[in-house]
Amino acid sequence: MRREVRSLAAFLAAVALVGAFLPNVHLLALNQHLFLALNVLALNFCLGLGGQASMASGAFCGLGAYGSVILHTMWPQGTLVIVPGVAACAFFAAAWISKPLEKLGEGFLAMATLCLCLIFVNLVLAFAPVTGGSNGMMVSVSPALPLLGELKGDRANFAALLFLLGLGGYIFAAMRDSRLGRALLACKDDSLAASSCGIDRLGVRAVSFGIGGAFSALAGMVLANSTGFISPGQFDLGLSLKTLLFLVIGGPGRLVRPLLAVVLLEALISWFHSLGEATMLVHGLILATALLAGYWRETGGFAWLPRLVAPAAKRV
Amino acid sequence: MLVLYLAQAVNSGLALGAVYGLMALGFCLIYNSSRLINFAQGELLLLGGLVLFSLSQTLQLGPVSALLATGVFGFLLGHLLYSTTLGVMLLAQPLRQLMLTVAASLIWQGAAVLIWGKNPLKLEQFVTMPALRMGPVFLGPNTVTSLVLAVASVAVLSAFLGLTRTGRAIRAVSMNALAARLQGVNPVRAQALSFALSGILSALAAMAIGPQTMLRYDMGFGLGLKGFVAATLGGYTSLGKVFCGGLLLGVIEACLTLAFSADLKETLTYSLLVALLVLAPTPQSRQQKV
């Protein structure tokens, strides 16, 4: 655990250092990458520990964002109650949802949770008087904390995202080494054997699903504050798919590698945004290459590389 | 008045349901042979339809030549999808295979945007059928064409899977890949063929839906997902049931559109899927496969 936490601290320190010197325009882009990284970390609780592939990240993220914005509009001074309250709601909602879905296999669970994400988006669109519908909502009140004041501007959101990544990463590492974490890993390896050993499969997986949901909701709250505007399009299935894709590329169950994968690949993808209509094709190619590279690395598919590189290195 | 509305709902529901049924059959073929949920199923439809559109712009296609071209290009596209997804990751974890189909879906969509642009394209009706009236139910020409295309596809596919040696090999792999392998069946070939057959079904679905709703670069994912809902509704067990699942979904959706707004209709459709997944036994536990 210590080694992983040290790696996480080094990663966050490097990101903080880069962020400290970035101008605001680029910091906004980095915040978007960190927002996705926080979602990936949240999903890692479900998939990396519990072995459950969820695509409901968008729904929980949206729940956090809409919940926070609507409640802050009604009670601007209530940050200390609203933020933990909305996160707790997301926790209980996720834990409650996970119980009936637990029996589904990887692919079917992914599809069922993807539907939850679509249901959320359609409900937001249907209840336009409260949520603003497809027009979205302006964020008129920023969260405020005692001593720190209002969390406004890119630097404050950057700090909030770094704090949440640090907190989430620490909880992830600590949980994996705990009794609960070992029970989750047992469920992931062989759920039938875990049940016969007396592990309450539904209960432990509900906890991991709940924690994932709560962190996604927190990510949504920071996103809303960071962009100053929320709309259903920000929380559609694209976000859920991307989150799962990056976690699979980085390796579920690992702490730092998925976060690194998000920041590097997202930066690469953003770099290709100027390609116009070819952007989507390039996105797909980058992600497919990353998936294939990971697979070949795991199965020794790159074994031919040293043979290819060695003669060239000798010549040099 | 209500009867008229319902008749209209049945007409539009069957037209769309036939397309969902074809997509569901494609989903089932791939899932049963390889246990892979194919996220790029909708893109097979999209590319199949767009290739047919380009062909119709350059060549004068009659009904037979259009069907032939659909079959050939659908087969090739399905095979191409297999060779670029499952074919290169046979030993990977299922989740990685699934995510590669997501990436493939992005790549194919991107290719469609680059080649055909973002504007909707109207596919002409290659096979034209007359309208049909049965009491209060009126089926328009598009609906009849979609239904005839879909039912004929189901019949041909059933005959292929039941009567030919290759078809029986696919069924054997879907029941038990290891046992099939011990009997001399090549599971990899059977999987590749399932993708190719799924490509043909999707291209036929494009032929049915293209003249009704036009072809747009982003239409694939939604239709693929509806195909999955229909397959779940049908239960993954037999071709007939899966196809009927598609028809049923189409009619349910059309009736929901009458009663609720479009957003609530989508909400209810996806809620139905979640409920079905939770309440119905998982497909893995079933013995009989397509």
HADDOCK unambig.tbl for C-alpha pairs under 7 A between the chains (distance, minus, plus):
assign (segid A and resid 100 and name CA) (segid B and resid 278 and name CA) 6.21 0.50 0.50
assign (segid A and resid 101 and name CA) (segid B and resid 278 and name CA) 6.15 0.50 0.50
assign (segid A and resid 104 and name CA) (segid B and resid 282 and name CA) 6.94 0.50 0.50
assign (segid A and resid 106 and name CA) (segid B and resid 95 and name CA) 6.98 0.50 0.50
assign (segid A and resid 107 and name CA) (segid B and resid 37 and name CA) 6.25 0.50 0.50
assign (segid A and resid 112 and name CA) (segid B and resid 274 and name CA) 5.41 0.50 0.50
assign (segid A and resid 115 and name CA) (segid B and resid 270 and name CA) 5.50 0.50 0.50
assign (segid A and resid 119 and name CA) (segid B and resid 267 and name CA) 4.82 0.50 0.50
assign (segid A and resid 119 and name CA) (segid B and resid 270 and name CA) 6.51 0.50 0.50
assign (segid A and resid 122 and name CA) (segid B and resid 263 and name CA) 5.09 0.50 0.50
assign (segid A and resid 122 and name CA) (segid B and resid 264 and name CA) 6.67 0.50 0.50
assign (segid A and resid 122 and name CA) (segid B and resid 266 and name CA) 6.87 0.50 0.50
assign (segid A and resid 122 and name CA) (segid B and resid 267 and name CA) 5.90 0.50 0.50
assign (segid A and resid 123 and name CA) (segid B and resid 267 and name CA) 6.90 0.50 0.50
assign (segid A and resid 125 and name CA) (segid B and resid 263 and name CA) 6.57 0.50 0.50
assign (segid A and resid 126 and name CA) (segid B and resid 263 and name CA) 5.73 0.50 0.50
assign (segid A and resid 126 and name CA) (segid B and resid 264 and name CA) 6.42 0.50 0.50
assign (segid A and resid 245 and name CA) (segid B and resid 99 and name CA) 6.11 0.50 0.50
assign (segid A and resid 248 and name CA) (segid B and resid 96 and name CA) 6.48 0.50 0.50
assign (segid A and resid 277 and name CA) (segid B and resid 113 and name CA) 6.54 0.50 0.50
assign (segid A and resid 277 and name CA) (segid B and resid 114 and name CA) 6.02 0.50 0.50
assign (segid A and resid 278 and name CA) (segid B and resid 110 and name CA) 6.40 0.50 0.50
assign (segid A and resid 278 and name CA) (segid B and resid 114 and name CA) 6.12 0.50 0.50
assign (segid A and resid 280 and name CA) (segid B and resid 106 and name CA) 6.36 0.50 0.50
assign (segid A and resid 280 and name CA) (segid B and resid 107 and name CA) 6.83 0.50 0.50
assign (segid A and resid 280 and name CA) (segid B and resid 110 and name CA) 4.73 0.50 0.50
assign (segid A and resid 281 and name CA) (segid B and resid 106 and name CA) 6.41 0.50 0.50
assign (segid A and resid 281 and name CA) (segid B and resid 107 and name CA) 4.64 0.50 0.50
assign (segid A and resid 281 and name CA) (segid B and resid 110 and name CA) 4.00 0.50 0.50
assign (segid A and resid 281 and name CA) (segid B and resid 111 and name CA) 6.01 0.50 0.50
assign (segid A and resid 284 and name CA) (segid B and resid 103 and name CA) 4.94 0.50 0.50
assign (segid A and resid 284 and name CA) (segid B and resid 104 and name CA) 6.61 0.50 0.50
assign (segid A and resid 284 and name CA) (segid B and resid 106 and name CA) 4.88 0.50 0.50
assign (segid A and resid 284 and name CA) (segid B and resid 107 and name CA) 4.65 0.50 0.50
assign (segid A and resid 285 and name CA) (segid B and resid 107 and name CA) 6.27 0.50 0.50
assign (segid A and resid 287 and name CA) (segid B and resid 103 and name CA) 6.10 0.50 0.50
assign (segid A and resid 288 and name CA) (segid B and resid 100 and name CA) 6.08 0.50 0.50
assign (segid A and resid 288 and name CA) (segid B and resid 103 and name CA) 5.41 0.50 0.50
assign (segid A and resid 291 and name CA) (segid B and resid 100 and name CA) 6.81 0.50 0.50
assign (segid A and resid 295 and name CA) (segid B and resid 92 and name CA) 6.65 0.50 0.50
